[in-house]
Amino acid sequence: MATIDFRTLDTLSGREAYQLFRLRVDVFVAEQSCPFAELDDVDAAEDTFHVLAWDEEGRLAGCARVFPDEEGSRFGRFVVAPSARGSGLGPEIVRACIEYTRRWPGDLVLDAQAGLVGYYSQFGFAAEGEEFLDTGIPHRRMRLRR
């Protein structure tokens, strides 16, 4: 079982921030072949919480981010390290984020890669709207109504 922390960028050490951004770039940019700017202003916002899942040996095994917005809250930039895939860590992170975002009123929204709509559906998210391209990858908006 992983240890999951919710932290703002200002509370991360330089090494923790490096591990977070390295994992995201390794997966989103390198593995998924999306040569787009991975870091954005949301990462540094005071009300953005980075979700860090540490394995038993203290390595970053997964991450995501959550933050309040006009619809309630958002969940995104969800990654599980290749070495932790299939371990049950992914659902553990999603469930932790669902619970954590209850602190903000309104629905929880995410933009899912189209191939992951079924995955997020198991947590109660429902697809809405038309498919759209984000960084060249088809996505669907999904919502967990509260």
C-alpha positions as CSV (number, residue, x, y, z in Angstrom):
1,M,0.0,0.0,0.0
2,A,1.3,3.4,-1.0
3,T,1.6,6.5,1.1
4,I,-0.4,9.3,-0.6
5,D,0.2,13.0,0.2
6,F,-1.6,16.1,-1.0
7,R,0.8,19.0,-1.1
8,T,1.0,22.4,-2.7
9,L,4.1,23.2,-4.9
10,D,5.4,25.5,-2.2
11,T,5.6,22.7,0.3
12,L,7.5,20.3,-1.9
13,S,11.3,20.0,-1.6
14,G,13.3,20.5,-4.7
15,R,13.9,16.8,-5.0
16,E,10.2,16.0,-4.6
17,A,9.2,18.5,-7.2
18,Y,11.8,17.1,-9.5
19,Q,10.5,13.6,-9.1
20,L,6.9,14.8,-9.7
21,F,7.7,16.6,-12.9
22,R,10.1,13.9,-14.1
23,L,7.4,11.3,-13.8
24,R,4.9,13.4,-15.7
25,V,7.3,14.2,-18.5
26,D,8.5,10.6,-18.7
27,V,4.9,9.4,-19.2
28,F,3.1,12.2,-21.0
29,V,5.9,13.6,-23.2
30,A,8.2,10.6,-23.7
31,E,6.1,7.5,-23.4
32,Q,3.0,9.0,-25.0
33,S,5.0,10.9,-27.6
34,C,3.4,14.3,-26.8
35,P,6.0,16.9,-27.3
36,F,4.0,19.6,-25.6
37,A,4.7,21.9,-22.6
38,E,3.8,19.6,-19.7
39,L,4.1,22.2,-16.9
40,D,1.6,25.0,-16.6
41,D,0.5,27.8,-14.3
42,V,-2.0,25.5,-12.6
43,D,1.0,23.6,-11.1
44,A,2.1,26.6,-9.2
45,A,-1.3,27.9,-8.1
46,E,-1.7,28.3,-4.3
47,D,-4.9,26.1,-4.4
48,T,-3.5,23.3,-6.5
49,F,-2.7,20.2,-4.6
50,H,-0.2,17.7,-6.0
51,V,-1.0,14.1,-5.2
52,L,2.1,12.1,-4.5
53,A,1.9,8.3,-4.1
54,W,5.1,6.9,-2.6
55,D,6.0,3.2,-2.7
56,E,7.4,1.3,0.3
57,E,10.9,2.2,-0.7
58,G,10.2,5.9,-0.8
59,R,10.0,6.2,-4.6
60,L,7.3,8.2,-6.4
61,A,5.1,5.6,-7.9
62,G,2.2,7.8,-9.0
63,C,0.9,11.3,-9.0
64,A,-2.0,13.6,-10.0
65,R,-3.3,17.1,-9.1
66,V,-6.5,18.4,-7.8
67,F,-7.8,22.0,-7.5
68,P,-11.0,23.9,-7.0
69,D,-12.6,25.6,-10.1
70,E,-15.9,27.2,-11.2
71,E,-17.6,23.7,-11.5
72,G,-16.4,22.5,-8.2
73,S,-13.1,20.8,-8.5
74,R,-10.8,19.3,-11.1
75,F,-8.7,16.1,-11.2
76,G,-5.9,15.7,-13.7
77,R,-2.3,14.9,-14.7
78,F,-2.9,11.4,-13.3
79,V,0.1,9.1,-13.8
80,V,1.2,5.7,-12.5
81,A,4.9,4.9,-13.0
82,P,5.4,1.9,-15.3
83,S,6.9,-0.1,-12.4
84,A,3.7,0.3,-10.4
85,R,1.1,-0.4,-13.1
86,G,-1.2,-3.3,-12.3
87,S,-0.5,-3.0,-8.6
88,G,-3.8,-1.4,-7.6
89,L,-2.1,2.0,-7.1
90,G,-4.1,3.8,-9.8
91,P,-7.5,3.1,-8.2
92,E,-6.1,4.0,-4.8
93,I,-5.0,7.4,-6.1
94,V,-8.3,8.1,-7.8
95,R,-10.3,7.2,-4.7
96,A,-8.1,9.3,-2.5
97,C,-8.6,12.3,-4.9
98,I,-12.4,11.8,-4.9
99,E,-12.4,11.9,-1.2
100,Y,-10.0,14.8,-0.9
101,T,-12.0,17.0,-3.3
102,R,-15.2,16.7,-1.2
103,R,-13.8,19.8,0.7
104,W,-14.9,21.9,-2.3
105,P,-18.6,22.3,-3.2
106,G,-19.8,21.1,-6.6
107,D,-18.9,18.3,-9.0
108,L,-15.5,16.7,-9.7
109,V,-14.6,17.1,-13.3
110,L,-11.8,15.6,-15.4
111,D,-10.7,15.4,-19.0
112,A,-10.1,11.7,-19.7
113,Q,-8.1,10.3,-22.6
114,A,-10.9,8.6,-24.6
115,G,-9.5,5.2,-24.0
116,L,-9.8,5.6,-20.3
117,V,-13.5,6.6,-20.2
118,G,-14.4,3.1,-19.0
119,Y,-11.8,3.2,-16.3
120,Y,-13.1,6.4,-14.8
121,S,-16.7,5.2,-15.1
122,Q,-16.0,2.5,-12.5
123,F,-15.6,5.4,-10.0
124,G,-18.9,7.0,-10.9
125,F,-17.7,9.5,-13.5
126,A,-20.0,10.0,-16.5
127,A,-18.8,11.1,-19.9
128,E,-20.4,14.3,-21.3
129,G,-20.1,16.3,-24.5
130,E,-18.2,15.4,-27.6
131,E,-14.8,14.0,-27.9
132,F,-12.1,16.6,-28.4
133,L,-8.3,16.6,-29.0
134,D,-5.9,17.7,-26.3
135,T,-2.2,17.5,-27.3
136,G,-3.3,15.5,-30.3
137,I,-4.9,12.8,-28.1
138,P,-8.8,12.2,-28.1
139,H,-10.3,13.2,-24.7
140,R,-13.8,13.3,-23.2
141,R,-14.9,15.5,-20.3
142,M,-16.2,13.4,-17.4
143,R,-18.1,14.5,-14.3
144,L,-18.7,13.0,-10.9
145,R,-21.9,14.6,-9.7
146,R,-22.2,15.3,-6.0
